[in-house]
Amino acid sequence: MTLSSVEAAPTAAPEPGRVDRIRAAAYRIRHHALTMGEVQGQGYVGQALGAADMLASVYADQLTYRAEDPHWEGRDRFLLSTGHYAIGHYAALAEAGIVPVAELETYGSDDSRLPMSGMSTYTPGMEISGGSLGHGLTIAVGMALGLRLQGSASRVINFLSDGELDEGSTWEAAMGAHHHQLGNLTAMVDINALQADGATDTVLRTEPVTEKWESFGWYTQRVDGNDVGALLAAFDNIATRSAATGQPSVILCDTKVGRGVPLLETREKAHFMRIEEHEWQICREQLTAGYEGTASA
Amino acid sequence: MSTLTTAAGAAGSSAPVQAAKPKLKTSAMIASFADPGQKTTPAPFGHALVKAAEADTRIVGLTADLGKYTDMHIFAKAFPERFFQMGMAEQLLFGAAAGMAETGLIPFASTYSVFAARRAYDFLCLDIAEPNLNVNIVGGLPGLTTGYGPSHQATEDMAIFRGMPNLTIVDPCDSIDIEQAVPQLAASDGPTYLRLLRGNVPTVLDEYDYTFELGKAKVLRGGNDVVFVSSGLMTMRALQAAEALAKHNVDVAVVHTPTIKPFDSATVLAELSTDRLAVTLENHTVVGGLFETVASAVVTAGLGKRVVPIALPDQFLDAGALPTLHERYGLSVDRIVAKVLAELG
């Protein structure tokens, strides 16, 4: 547990069985992402591996949905702002049973329902078309307002990246969510410290990120985004607190690009990671070895 | 013409107007282009939205700190729980409108046309138009309806928006058009953009056998010598110019095309398939608006017809009083009459 929050640590740590279940889901999401990456021979595999624990926590623990009816009115909404993370999102949708696992191998191919950049018009369970960064949180504000107006208990979770903190629209939305007291809205920021042109602190310094969100009026927690226990604890804190206060919540998740595959964790960080043909099998073996090694620990 | 004066922003025109005339002053933002004594209707959009919202509980209203200036305040007062103030944040305004539509609501989101078209385009395009959501964009101060200069004059809004797939564009003439358009915009499935006329809006089309139909052009009057094809407030000017030209023994037909996209080419081309002088009139730059819409329809149909544009020039316009500017840039009745007489030789 590495909850380095401005808030108090959770009163109770998530039970081990729950953590193990989410870790298993994260392992399968990573495995799916590698399979999809191999189809393309390249791609945003590093981001998918880094965000897998966040996605697993959402889909295997937090979201209410019906796999057979992705448009069910009572569902919670998960909005992927970062369209290029679609590879990870498709893997999570497969884990959730919304997209068939067998379909994942069509990723990025002509006529596939799983395009390289996520779009709501293509994929079941994909709520918005991301990709033009800084949009997701503005749409999330409208969804949270609309659901509340109609008496729905559904929540809205927006996944965004630290690069999106460059966009002014993200902060317009952050102000709007606070102004309208959207306790039904949670943002998850993947802080992998990497953007298209390089490290975030060399492209445009976004730190201090925690203080920024706090000052915008959000219930702010910063956690190790690759620590499932910390992620679940953060969600538990929100459940006991935010709905009652009407305060929007943000979980700032420090993650590691390529997490779970040492070969990629140690590779020079790149927005679009190149992986050689013979390396995919190595990646899968390293992923499985790492997961099984710690799973029994 | 309006001679409202205020201390705020009272930048007198530096144009070479006739020396004997006192220089007009720039009106405050709520400038009216109604002629003195002309019949007007207050806030037709706001009242029409209230009426539509009484019939359909899915309708909600949003604005970006311009509720009072887009007649949205009428709706906000009638339905405070269904009105959402998003602050001076146009990207949030339209992203949130998209999110509300995703939950089954029918948002009307208002700001000035310049901010919708220039500042929030990406959000309109990807969050609203691409998923084809029923979000209704309401843009105040379209074309040249303020004397505040290029920061407020949306002279190229239709040119910007015509390239956006799925978007319906409506350029109403008067209060009748607006009142009748609002429920049709709400009932229309995809996104729409309304070039809002607000405040005391002229009431003109009740004098004609006319109803607004989304996607339809209407022949308001027939005429043997000239055919005007016009939209927006320029239809009011076209009708006035037609009356004035009658005194010169010039018989003018007027075709009103309040829906710019999708464009009713069939009705317009039928009117242009004659030997009459064809003139388009629009409150918009000559680039990418009604003139080019008509021109492309004419060329596509192989009509081989000359079309004379009356439109704003392809330049950033001056600040000043609206009557001064409409005269300077050719939108006034006098300038229209002079142009037509010159064309007829």
Interface residues (C-beta under 8 A of the other chain):
Chain A: R77 M119 S120 T121 E127 I128 S129 G131 S132 G134 H135 L137 T138 I139 A140 V141 G142 M143 A144 L145 G146 L147 L149 Q150 S152 G168 S169 E172 A173 M175 G176 H179 H180
Chain B: V60 E81 R82 F84 M86 G87 A89 Q91 L92 F94 G95 A96 A97 A98 G99 M100 A101 E102 T103 G104 L105 P107 D122 F123 L126 D127 E130 P131
